[in-house]
């Protein structure tokens, strides 16, 4: 109901009363319980590679400007699904 009340004029007083009543009703235990149940643990869906395994993997794909064709229009495609 609070989200439907404007925060000006006579509604401001009504809004403040609703907030004050809510603050009286809520306890620390309620807040802690809500914080603990709302958390989710993110775990990797696949093995995370070590840095030493990733360094230098893109080097074979890097070339000089002269190797590019100025007549072709090319769009970079990024495959985020590829397993590392």
C-alpha positions as CSV (number, residue, x, y, z in Angstrom):
1,X,0.0,0.0,0.0
2,X,2.9,2.4,0.8
3,X,4.1,2.3,-2.8
4,X,0.8,3.6,-4.1
5,X,0.8,6.7,-1.8
6,X,2.4,9.9,-3.2
7,X,5.0,11.6,-1.0
8,X,3.5,15.0,-0.9
9,X,0.6,16.9,0.8
10,X,-1.7,15.0,3.2
11,X,-0.5,11.7,1.8
12,X,3.0,12.4,3.2
13,X,1.7,12.3,6.8
14,X,-0.2,9.0,6.1
15,X,2.9,7.6,4.4
16,X,5.1,8.5,7.4
17,X,2.6,6.9,9.8
18,X,2.7,3.7,7.8
19,X,6.5,3.6,7.8
20,X,6.6,4.3,11.6
21,X,4.1,1.5,12.3
22,X,6.1,-0.9,10.1
23,X,9.3,0.0,11.9
24,X,7.7,-0.7,15.3
25,X,6.4,-4.1,14.0
26,X,9.7,-5.4,12.5
27,X,12.3,-6.9,14.9
28,X,16.0,-7.5,14.4
29,X,15.3,-11.2,14.1
30,X,12.9,-10.6,11.2
31,X,15.5,-8.6,9.4
32,X,18.3,-11.2,10.0
33,X,16.0,-14.0,8.9
34,X,15.0,-12.3,5.7
35,X,18.7,-11.5,4.9
36,X,19.8,-15.1,5.5
37,X,17.0,-16.7,3.4
38,X,17.3,-14.2,0.5
39,X,21.0,-15.0,-0.2
40,X,22.0,-17.5,-2.8
41,X,25.4,-19.0,-3.3
42,X,26.9,-18.7,-6.8
43,X,29.1,-21.7,-7.6
44,X,30.8,-22.2,-11.0
45,X,29.0,-24.4,-13.5
46,X,32.2,-25.7,-14.8
47,X,35.8,-25.9,-13.7
48,X,37.5,-22.5,-13.5
49,X,40.7,-22.5,-15.4
50,X,44.0,-21.4,-13.8
51,X,45.6,-18.2,-15.1
52,X,48.6,-20.1,-16.4
53,X,46.2,-22.1,-18.7
54,X,44.6,-19.0,-20.2
55,X,47.6,-16.7,-20.8
56,X,48.6,-16.6,-24.4
57,X,45.6,-18.6,-25.8
58,X,44.6,-15.7,-28.1
59,X,48.1,-15.1,-29.6
60,X,47.7,-17.4,-32.6
61,X,44.6,-15.3,-33.6
62,X,46.4,-12.0,-33.6
63,X,47.9,-10.7,-36.8
64,X,49.2,-7.6,-38.4
65,X,47.1,-4.9,-40.1
66,X,48.5,-5.9,-43.5
67,X,46.9,-9.3,-43.1
68,X,43.4,-7.8,-42.9
69,X,41.4,-7.3,-46.0
70,X,40.1,-3.7,-46.4
71,X,37.5,-4.9,-49.0
72,X,35.7,-7.2,-46.6
73,X,33.3,-6.0,-44.0
74,X,33.8,-8.2,-41.0
75,X,31.8,-8.4,-37.7
76,X,33.4,-9.9,-34.7
77,X,31.6,-12.9,-33.2
78,X,32.1,-13.7,-29.6
79,X,31.4,-17.3,-28.5
80,X,30.8,-17.1,-24.8
81,X,29.8,-20.7,-24.6
82,X,33.0,-22.3,-25.7
83,X,34.6,-24.4,-23.0
84,X,38.0,-23.3,-22.0
